[in-house]
């Protein structure tokens, strides 16, 4: 009875805080929030990183990765328009499978969101190191010692920390200011890559680079497994993951029923077009003789890279434009150096808000103290989550002071949280059919499991030990929750019903650990399950867990309350003054 009462209190507090959020964002704002999350540091570094892994075949990696993310985005387009909530992705697993599943997925999502401001700040400083060498140096990747990457120096880390703090401060000013600031920055972020594509494509394009034997041909070594490795470890999926912004700010949208599906789907489609073209012009703009002298495509990530390879890795597009010797491209170089601040900073701005809202969502679910969900009456944003997010974001700088080192971990964490999307969709179709669905995904019985399997594969492609490190981070979050539970500051989610509905989540984490450790050697595994047999095993395991997850979902108290109270769409609480309502 006490547990039921506590759950009712959490639901009541959640509704109260959701009403306080300002409903200020329109369709364009949400679209640019998602697109601003997509076009960030990924466009500055991922083309070079993926080319170093798989050569010109990286264009296929972008297509495959983009299509997989599109399947996931389509699932969340229905969820977001059906139940628009701030911090939504951290809440849907809770709504469909109860507290145990929600706790695991919500905490993992927070880890993925709070680390993005860190990687975007690292991107800004890494680009600056191309003309201020004291900001960074070359060293083995902390997660993959076989590859050399650019790491921030002590001074670089300090400057990155200042950037993180500054943009969290901008979020404190309020969602309306943040949203409008982001719209302006995203226009810039869309125009500059487009100009780069056109100028490199017409002024310096070596079509022979796609098949040049001296560079290794279209797919160096002919190892197709590398095409999939690049999707997770080189920033490809990471670049597309920004689509989630429209969902996480959904509770602050004016017309979420219409805006969320449009912003979610079209931001991914725009991202696929831009990134595939960027990869094509990057491949074509490389000087073939210089790259051949550097050891071909693999020379970009060699243990002892040449000066040319180091320069390409530090500032890929800017260096290619500058080294071309063409006046128009040399001028473009200065614009690209400026964009190296704007693009990552814009994404940092967006994710500073996302991580805050994710922590807000976790508190709304009862996993963390209610104080974390309190919204400022002045700025209409949650304040304490901003402070906590700044601290945790800064912590990520120490062990992972490199864009190239952190990108795979973020990708794996985010993809893991997306696993629940397809399952939640089908649970809601079964248990909450009476809810309105402004956007109803066609062929959901086919697309939902594809999204589940796709997210699982992305996690697997992150490789070992990244998957293992991610698992440690997830279970550490559960440990924090247990400490809070012992002090009776949070709701006990370990009820019989929640355990029955969510047991498969920790089990799946351990199974993915085992598959990653025993999998393909190119992904860091022991090669017990070599490529392509590892793919078959992972897909079969994903299908089994998808069926288990759909079967275990149930009509939670939150969904029952939404249906009974008619609060599928929450209206903003009217502002009041000391003299009464405005």
N, C-alpha and C positions, 0 to 999 in steps of 0.2 A: 504494500500500500504506500509506504514511504517513497519507494522508487517511482511509483506511478505519479505521486504528487510532485516529486522533483522534476519528472519529465514534463508535467503540465506547466510548471513554473518556467522551465527552459523555453517551451513553445511560446508562452505568453511574453516573455522577455524578448524573444526573437522577433515576434511580430511588432512589438513596441519599437525596437531599434531599427527594424526595416522601414517603418513608417517615417522615421526621422531623417532618413537619407533623402537628399535633394534629387528630385526627378528633373534633371536639367539637360540630358544628352539626347540629341536627335539621331536620325539614321546615319547622317554623314559623320557625326561625332563618333559613333560606334564603329563605323567602317574605317575611319582614320585611326581609331585606337587599335583596331586589329591590324590594319596595314602598317601602322607605326611600329607595332610589335614584331611584324614580319620583316620589314625592311630596316634592319638595324646593323649590328656589327657583322651579321652573316654575310651581307653583300660585300663587305670589305675583306673578309678573310676566307670564307668557306670555299670560294672558287679555287683558290690556291691550295688549300688543304686537301680538297677532294681530288684535284689534279695530281697532287703528290702521292695519293694513294692508288688511283686507278687510271691516270692519264686522261685522254680525251673521252674515254667511256664514262667519265664523271657526268656527262650530259644525260646518260641513261639513269645514273643515280638520282639526279634531280627530278627526272620525270617519275621514276618509281616512288621516290620519297614523297613527292607532291601529291600523287594519286592516292597513296595510302593515307596521308593526312586529310585529303579531301573526303574520303570515306568516313573518317572519324568526325570531321567537321559537320557532315550531313546528319549524323546521328545527334550531335549536340545542337544542331539548328532546331530540331524538333523539341528537344529537352528545354532549350533556352527560351523558346517562344511559348512553351507550355507552362513552365514554372520559372519566370525571370526573378532571379535573386542575386544580390551582390555577393561575390565570393562563391558563385554558383557551382563551379566544378568541385569545390571542396565540400559541397552539400548534397549533391545528387546521390552519391553512394550511400549516404546516411538516410536519405528519403526512401531509397529502394531496397536496402539491405540492412538497415538498422545501425546501431552504434558501433559494433565491432568492425564491420567493413568500412563504415564511414570514417572511423578513427584512422585506420591504416591508409586509406586513400587520401583523406584530408591532410594528414600530416605530410605525406609524401608530396602532395601537390604544393604545400607550403614550402617545403625544402626546394622544390624546383623553381618556384616563383621568387623566393627571397634571394636566390643565388644569381638570378639574371642581372639585377643592378650591378652586381660585382663583376660579371663577365663583360658587361657593356662598358663599365669604367675602365676595365683592363684593356678593352679594345681602343679606347681613346688614347690611353697612355702608350700602348704598343705602337700605334701609328706615329705618335709624337716622337718615339724613340728613333725613327728613321732620320730625324734631323737633330735630335738631342740624345746621342748615344748613351749617356749616363742613366737614362731611364730604364734600360732593359739590357739583357745579355742572352746569349744562346747557351742552352743546357739541355740535358735529356728530359723528356717529358716525364713528370712524376708518376703518371699512370701507364706509360709505355716507354721504358728506357731505351728501346731500340730506335726511337725517333728523337731527333733534336728539335726543340721548339724555342720560341722567344719567351723568356721569363722576365717579370718586372724586378727591377732593383729595389733597394730599400726606399729610395726617393720616389720611384715610380709607384710603389705601394701606398706611400703617404698621399701622393696626389690623387690616386684612385679613390682613396678613402674620403678625401675632401669632396670629390664629385658625388659620391654616394650620399653623403650627408646633405649636400646642397639640394639634390633633387628630391630627397624625401621631404626637405623643407618646403619645396614648391607644392608638394601634395598636401601639406598641412594647410595651405592657403585655401583649399577647397576644390571640389571636383569640377565646377564650372570653369574656373581659371585654368586648371590642369588640362581639361578637355579641349578648350579653345587654343591653348598653347600648343598642344599636341597636333591639332589640325593644321596649324601653320607650319610646324616642323615637318609634318608628314608630306605636305605638298612639296617641300624642298627635297625630302628624302626620295620622293618618286621621280621628280624631274632630273636630279643629278645622275642616278643610274641610267635613266633613259638617254640622256645626252651622252653618257659614257658608252653605252651600247652603240649608238649611231656613229660616234666619232671613231672609236676603235674599229668598228666593223667596216667603215669606208676608207679610213686612212692608213691603218696598219693591220692587215689581216693576211696571215699565211695559211691558206686553206690546206696546204700540204702537211701542216703540223698534226692533222687528225690521223694521218696514216704514215708519217715519216718513220722509217725503220731505225734511223739514228737516234730517235727519241723513244723508241720502244713500240711504235705502232699505236693503233687505236686502243688496245688493251694490253699494256705491258705484261709479259709472261703468260698472257692468255688466261689468267686466273679470274674467273667470273665471280668468285666469292668476294673479291675486293670491291665489286660494284655495290654490294649490299653493306659491306663494312663501312664504306664511305658515307652511306646514308645516315648512320647513327653517330659515328666518331668524328666526322669532319665538318659538322655544323649544318648539314643539309636539312634534316628534320628539325633541328634546333631553329633554323631560320623560318620555318613554316609555323612553328608552335604559337606564334603571336596571335593567331586567329582567336584564341581563347579570351582576348580582352573584351570583346563584345559581350561575352557570356558573364565574365566576372564583374563587369560594370552594369549588367542587365537590370539590377535593382534600382539604378539611378537613371534609367532611360524614360523618356516621355511616352513612347509607344513601343514597348519591348516586343509585343506580339508581331509587329511588322518589321521593326528595325533589326532585331537579333538575327533572324535567318538571313536577311539580305547582307548584313555586315559580315557575318561568319563565313558564308559560302563565297561571296564575291571577293573577299580579302584573300582567300586561299587561291582562287583562280588568278587573281592579279599577281600574286606572289609567284605562282608557277611560271607564268609568262615572263616576268622580269628575271627570275633567277636562271631559267634555262638559257635565255639570251645572254645573260652576263657570263655564264660558263662558256658558251660558244665563243664570245669575243675574247675572253681571257685566253682560251686555248689558241685562238688565232693570232693574238697579239704578242705572244711569247717569241723572242728572237731565237730561231731554231739553232743557230750555231752556238750562241751563248749557253742555251739550255743543254745542248749536247755535251759541251765542255764541262757542264756542272753535273753530268751523269744522267741526263734524261729526266723524265718526270719524277722518278723516285729520288733524284738528287735534291729535290725540294725539301725532303724530310730525312736526308741521310744523316748518319752519326756525325760526320764531319763535313757540313755543307760548305760550298764555295761562297765567296763574297756575293756572287750573283744570286745564288739560292737564298742567302740570308736577306738580301735586299728585297727579293720578291716576297718572302714570307712576312717581312715587317710591314710593308706597304704595297700589296700586290698591284692594284690598278694604278695607283699614283706612280709607282716606280716604272711600270711598263709605259705609261704615257710620257714620263720625263725622259726615259732612256731611248725613246723612239727618235728623238732629234727633230721631230716635226713641230714647228712653232705653235700651231693650233693646239697640239696635244700637250706641249710644255705649259701653255696657258691653262689648259684643263687640269694640269697637275696641282696648281695652287687651289683650284676649286675643290679638288678631291681631298687635299689636305684639310680644307675648311670643313668639308663634309665628314671627314673622319672624326670631327667633334660633334656635328649636328646629328648624324644618323645614330651612332651609339647612345648619345645623350638623350635623343628623343625616345629611344626604346627604354633607356634607364628611367626616364620620367614616367613612362607608362607602367613599367613593372614595379616601380616604387609604390605605385598605387595598388597594383595587383597583389603584391605580397601582403600589403596592409589589409586589403579586403579579404584575402584568403584567411588570414589570422582572425579577422572579424567573423568570417563564416564558421570557423572552427569553434569560436566562443559561442556563436549562436546555436551551434549543435550541442553545446554543453561539455565539450572536450577540454575546454580551458575556462578559467574563471570568468564570470560575467563581466568583470571590469574591462576585459579586452574587447567587448562588443559595445561599449558605451560610445555614443556618437556625440561629438561636440555640438552644442546648440548654436554656437557662433558660426563655425565653418561647415557644419553638417558632414564631417568626416570622423572616423574613429581615430582617436589620438594615441592611446597607449600602443595599439598595434604598429603605429609608425615608429615609435621609439624602439620597440622590440625588434622590428624588422631591420632597422638600421644596425643594431648591435649584431644580429646574426649575419647580416650581409657582410659586415666588416670581418667577422670571424672567417668567412670563406676565403678572404684574401691571403691569409698566411699559408695554408697548405696547397692552395691552387693559384699561384700568382701568374697565371697565363691563360689567355683565351683558349689556346689549343689544348690545354690540360683540363679545363673545366667544362668544355662544351659537351663532351661525351656523357659526363655525369648528369648534367642538366637534362640532356635529351632522354636518357634512360629513366630518370625520375618522372619527367612529365609524361612520357609514353606509358609508364606503368599506371599513372592515375587515369589515363584515357581508356584503359582496359575495361573499366566498369561502365563506360558509356553505352555500348551496345547492349549489355546485360540489363542496365537500368531502363533503357528504352522499352525492351520487351516485357519487363516486370510491370512498368506503368501501363503498357497496353493491356495487360491481363488484369491488374489490380485496381487501376484508376481510369477505366475507360470513359467515365463521365466527365473528366477534365477536358476543357476546350483545347484543341490543337490547331492554332492558326496556320502552322506549317506541319503537314503530316507526311513523313518520309515514305515515298513509294517503295515497294519491294523491301520493306524493313526486315522481313524474315531472312532475307539474303544478305542485305547490307549490314545489319547489326552484327552477325557473327564475323563478317569480313573485317569490320572495324575492330572487333575484339582480337582476332588473329593478327591483324596488321600491327596493332599496338604491342602485342606480345613479341612479334618478330623484331620490331624496332628496339625493344629492351634487349633481346638476345643479341642483336647486332652490335650493341654497345660494347660487348666483349667482357672478358675476364681480365683484370680484377674489378673493372668498373661496376659490374652487376653486384659483386660481393660487397664493395664499398657502399653502394646504394642500399643494400639490405641492412648493413650495419646502421646506416643513418636512419632507416625506417624504424628499426627496433629500438634505437636510442630514443626516438620520439615516443614510442609506447612506454618506455621506462619513465620518461618525464611525466606522462599521463598518470602512471601508477603511483608516482610520488605525490602528485596532486590529489589523487583519489584517496591516498592514505591520510591526507590532511582534510579530507571531506570538503574540498573546494570545487569539485566537479561532480557531474552526474556519473553514477556507475553504469557503464554500458555493457558490462559482462553479465547480462541477464541470459536466461536459458534461450529465449526467443532470438536475441541478437547473436548469440554464439552459434545457434543452429543456422542462422542466415548468413553469417560471415566467416565461418570456420575455414572456408576455401581460400580466403585471401592470404593469411600467413602461410598456409600450406603451399599456395601457388608461388609465393616468394621463395620458399625453400626449394621447390622444384625448379624454378628458373635459375637459382644459384647452381644447382647440380647440373642442369643442362648447359649452362654457360661454362662451367669448369670442365665438363667432359666434351665440350663441343669442338668445332673447327679450330685448328691451330692458328689460322690467320686472325681469329677473334680472341686469341689469348688462351684458348682451351688446350686440353691434353690430346686432342684429336682422336679420342675414343669414338666419337661420332663425327666422322669427317664430312665435309661438304660433298654432295648435296643431301646426304642422308640425314644430317642434322636438321635440315629444313623440314624434312618429312616428319621427323620425330617431334619437333617443336610445334608444327601445325596440328598434328594429331593430339598432342597434349593440350593445346589451346582449345580445340574443339571439345574435349572432355570437360575442361574447366568452364567453358562457356555454358555448356548444358547444365553443369552443377550450379553455376551462378544464377542462371535464369530460374531454375527449379527452386532455389533457396530463397529468392526474393519474396517479400510479403508486403501487405498494406500496413505501413508503419503508422504510428500515432500522428506523425507530422503530416502525412498524406491524408489521413482520415480527417485531421483538423482542417486542412486546406479545403477539402471537399465540403465538410459540414458547415464551416464558417463562411464559405464563399470568398476566401482570400487568395484565390489563385493569382490575382493581380492586385498588388498592394498600392494604395494611393498614398501620396505624400501627406504627412501630418502638417496641418496648417500652422504657420508661425504665429506666435502670440507675443504681445507686449504686456507690460505691467497693467495697462488699462483694458486689456482684453484682446479679442481676436482682431487681426488686421482686416 
